Amino acid sequence: IILVGNYAQEYYLNTRREKNLTETVRNFRKYLPDYFPLVHPSPRNIRWFRQNPWFENEVIPVLKEIVNRIVFKK
């Protein structure tokens, strides 16, 4: 289940979340394969993306790999 944003993470992860959204997303591997916590891709979050370049380098490639595996059954 892809958990987009804080509300989804709060609902599904509850007490298993990290201290904040950034730390939960940074530790996304901890929640795999059941959950994949992400930041909401809203234009309002552009600042967050700029302040957290690790997201694009570490999280997006893994997300792409998982989606490709599911869609193309690799």
N, CA, C and O of each residue as an XYZ file, in Angstrom:
296
protein
N       0.858     -1.167      0.000
C       0.000      0.000      0.000
C       0.907      1.234      0.000
O       1.783      1.372      0.854
N       0.688      2.112     -0.953
C       1.446      3.355     -1.010
C       0.749      4.365     -0.100
O      -0.426      4.682     -0.285
N       1.486      4.855      0.869
C       0.943      5.800      1.845
C       1.409      7.201      1.481
O       2.532      7.594      1.795
N       0.538      7.949      0.818
C       0.881      9.287      0.337
C       0.446     10.326      1.360
O      -0.745     10.566      1.555
N       1.422     10.934      2.004
C       1.133     12.008      2.938
C       0.995     11.562      4.381
O       0.942     10.373      4.692
N       0.942     12.538      5.229
C       0.926     12.316      6.666
C      -0.340     11.621      7.165
O      -0.267     10.761      8.042
N      -1.500     11.986      6.612
C      -2.752     11.379      7.083
C      -2.780      9.877      6.826
O      -3.186      9.104      7.694
N      -2.352      9.465      5.643
C      -2.328      8.033      5.318
C      -1.338      7.298      6.212
O      -1.620      6.198      6.687
N      -0.190      7.903      6.438
C       0.817      7.272      7.287
C       0.337      7.180      8.725
O       0.569      6.178      9.401
N      -0.323      8.211      9.184
C      -0.862      8.203     10.544
C      -1.907      7.096     10.701
O      -1.923      6.388     11.708
N      -2.769      6.954      9.709
C      -3.844      5.964      9.773
C      -3.299      4.531      9.734
O      -3.655      3.704     10.574
N      -2.438      4.246      8.759
C      -1.978      2.871      8.567
C      -0.816      2.477      9.473
O      -0.749      1.335      9.927
N       0.089      3.397      9.737
C       1.266      3.055     10.533
C       1.071      3.334     12.013
O       1.693      2.695     12.861
N       0.209      4.285     12.316
C      -0.123      4.643     13.691
C       1.138      4.816     14.540
O       1.940      5.706     14.257
N       1.330      4.010     15.546
C       2.468      4.175     16.453
C       3.784      3.685     15.861
O       4.839      3.902     16.457
N       3.747      3.035     14.711
C       4.982      2.553     14.077
C       5.685      3.645     13.279
O       6.794      3.438     12.788
N       5.040      4.815     13.147
C       5.654      5.926     12.414
C       6.880      6.437     13.164
O       7.047      6.199     14.360
N       7.725      7.141     12.431
C       8.862      7.813     13.052
C       8.361      9.112     13.681
O       7.155      9.357     13.721
N       9.272      9.937     14.167
C       8.864     11.159     14.879
C       8.206     12.193     13.985
O       7.486     13.062     14.477
N       8.440     12.117     12.666
C       7.788     13.035     11.729
C       7.734     12.410     10.336
O       8.308     11.346     10.104
N       7.054     13.064      9.427
C       6.870     12.543      8.073
C       8.205     12.330      7.374
O       8.404     11.304      6.724
N       9.113     13.275      7.499
C      10.415     13.162      6.842
C      11.146     11.908      7.288
O      11.686     11.177      6.458
N      11.170     11.655      8.575
C      11.869     10.474      9.082
C      11.158      9.181      8.689
O      11.811      8.168      8.438
N       9.852      9.208      8.633
C       9.110      8.024      8.191
C       9.445      7.707      6.743
O       9.698      6.552      6.401
N       9.448      8.724      5.893
C       9.772      8.519      4.477
C      11.233      8.109      4.326
O      11.544      7.230      3.522
N      12.127      8.726      5.079
C      13.554      8.388      5.009
C      13.784      6.913      5.359
O      14.680      6.273      4.808
N      12.982      6.385      6.263
C      13.109      4.990      6.697
C      12.092      4.082      6.012
O      11.631      3.105      6.603
N      11.745      4.400      4.777
C      10.698      3.672      4.056
C      10.957      2.173      3.981
O      10.010      1.387      3.987
N      12.220      1.765      3.912
C      12.546      0.328      3.785
C      12.035     -0.482      4.985
O      11.721     -1.666      4.866
N      11.964      0.170      6.110
C      11.487     -0.465      7.341
C      10.042     -0.955      7.194
O       9.638     -1.904      7.866
N       9.268     -0.313      6.319
C       7.842     -0.611      6.178
C       7.528     -1.516      4.989
O       6.402     -1.990      4.841
N       8.527     -1.749      4.150
C       8.325     -2.630      2.999
C       8.219     -4.064      3.472
O       8.798     -4.377      4.512
N       7.541     -4.937      2.804
C       6.841     -4.776      1.539
C       5.375     -4.361      1.697
O       4.678     -4.153      0.704
N       4.913     -4.242      2.932
C       3.490     -3.942      3.141
C       3.118     -2.497      2.830
O       2.057     -2.229      2.266
N       3.989     -1.576      3.198
C       3.686     -0.153      3.036
C       4.863      0.580      2.402
O       6.021      0.204      2.581
N       4.537      1.633      1.659
C       5.570      2.488      1.080
C       5.182      3.935      1.381
O       4.388      4.525      0.649
N       5.738      4.517      2.462
C       5.391      5.888      2.823
C       6.046      6.909      1.890
O       7.241      6.827      1.606
N       5.260      7.856      1.425
C       5.743      8.906      0.526
C       5.226     10.266      0.977
O       4.270     10.368      1.745
N       5.881     11.294      0.482
C       5.417     12.665      0.678
C       4.398     12.951     -0.413
O       4.534     12.466     -1.536
N       3.393     13.726     -0.094
C       2.396     14.088     -1.102
C       3.069     14.925     -2.189
O       3.768     15.888     -1.874
N       2.869     14.575     -3.468
C       3.542     15.297     -4.563
C       2.868     16.615     -4.931
O       2.707     16.925     -6.111
N       2.487     17.365     -3.955
C       1.806     18.643     -4.161
C       2.813     19.754     -4.465
O       3.939     19.721     -3.969
N       2.416     20.730     -5.273
C       3.290     21.895     -5.487
C       3.638     22.606     -4.175
O       4.661     23.285     -4.087
N       2.802     22.452     -3.177
C       3.087     23.050     -1.870
C       4.301     22.414     -1.201
O       4.886     22.998     -0.289
N       4.679     21.229     -1.649
C       5.794     20.518     -1.037
C       7.112     20.694     -1.786
O       8.087     20.007     -1.479
N       7.160     21.583     -2.745
C       8.393     21.802     -3.505
C       9.550     22.135     -2.566
O      10.667     21.654     -2.756
N       9.286     22.938     -1.575
C      10.333     23.286     -0.603
C      10.858     22.034      0.099
O      12.065     21.877      0.284
N       9.940     21.146      0.488
C      10.356     19.911      1.148
C      11.264     19.104      0.227
O      12.303     18.609      0.662
N      10.884     18.967     -1.039
C      11.691     18.203     -1.991
C      13.074     18.829     -2.162
O      14.066     18.108     -2.268
N      13.152     20.134     -2.190
C      14.446     20.827     -2.321
C      15.312     20.634     -1.082
O      16.534     20.535     -1.184
N      14.692     20.582      0.065
C      15.438     20.418      1.318
C      15.827     18.963      1.582
O      16.630     18.689      2.474
N      15.270     18.044      0.825
C      15.517     16.617      1.038
C      15.887     15.928     -0.273
O      15.123     15.106     -0.779
N      17.063     16.262     -0.828
C      17.457     15.685     -2.117
C      17.642     14.168     -2.073
O      17.606     13.514     -3.115
N      17.834     13.609     -0.901
C      17.956     12.162     -0.761
C      16.694     11.459     -1.263
O      16.763     10.313     -1.707
N      15.540     12.133     -1.198
C      14.284     11.513     -1.618
C      14.351     11.081     -3.077
O      14.016      9.945     -3.414
N      14.782     11.983     -3.928
C      14.855     11.673     -5.362
C      15.934     10.637     -5.654
O      15.778      9.820     -6.562
N      17.015     10.661     -4.901
C      18.132      9.746     -5.148
C      17.940      8.366     -4.541
O      18.420      7.377     -5.095
N      17.252      8.284     -3.420
C      17.130      7.013     -2.706
C      15.748      6.379     -2.783
O      15.629      5.161     -2.915
N      14.717      7.189     -2.703
C      13.358      6.653     -2.617
C      12.748      6.403     -3.994
O      12.199      5.330     -4.244
N      12.840      7.371     -4.874
C      12.210      7.258     -6.196
C      12.701      6.042     -6.982
O      11.873      5.351     -7.575
N      14.013      5.739     -7.020
C      14.442      4.542     -7.757
C      13.821      3.247     -7.226
O      13.475      2.358     -8.005
N      13.682      3.143     -5.914
C      13.076      1.941     -5.330
C      11.592      1.889     -5.678
O      11.069      0.824     -6.005
N      10.921      3.016     -5.612
C       9.505      3.072     -5.985
C       9.321      2.652     -7.440
O       8.426      1.865     -7.749
N      10.156      3.167     -8.330
C      10.068      2.806     -9.751
C      10.271      1.309     -9.951
O       9.556      0.674    -10.726
N      11.240      0.759     -9.256
C      11.526     -0.671     -9.370
C      10.326     -1.513     -8.926
O       9.955     -2.472     -9.603
N       9.734     -1.161     -7.815
C       8.583     -1.911     -7.302
C       7.390     -1.786     -8.240
O       6.723     -2.780     -8.528
N       7.115     -0.584     -8.716
C       5.992     -0.379     -9.638
C       6.222     -1.158    -10.930
O       5.302     -1.805    -11.430
N       7.429     -1.106    -11.471
C       7.730     -1.869    -12.690
C       7.541     -3.361    -12.474
O       6.999     -4.055    -13.335
N       7.984     -3.852    -11.336
C       7.842     -5.272    -11.031
C       6.369     -5.674    -10.985
O       6.000     -6.741    -11.475
N       5.537     -4.830    -10.403
C       4.106     -5.131    -10.301
C       3.423     -5.020    -11.658
O       2.674     -5.911    -12.058
N       3.683     -3.930    -12.359
C       3.005     -3.676    -13.634
C       3.434     -4.672    -14.706
O       2.607     -5.194    -15.453
N       4.742     -4.926    -14.769
C       5.254     -5.792    -15.830
C       5.540     -7.207    -15.348
O       6.043     -8.038    -16.104
N       5.218     -7.477    -14.084
C       5.391     -8.802    -13.468
C       6.780     -9.368    -13.725
O       6.931    -10.508    -14.164
N       7.787     -8.554    -13.445
C       9.188     -8.972    -13.642
C       9.681     -9.740    -12.451
O      10.833    -10.173    -12.430
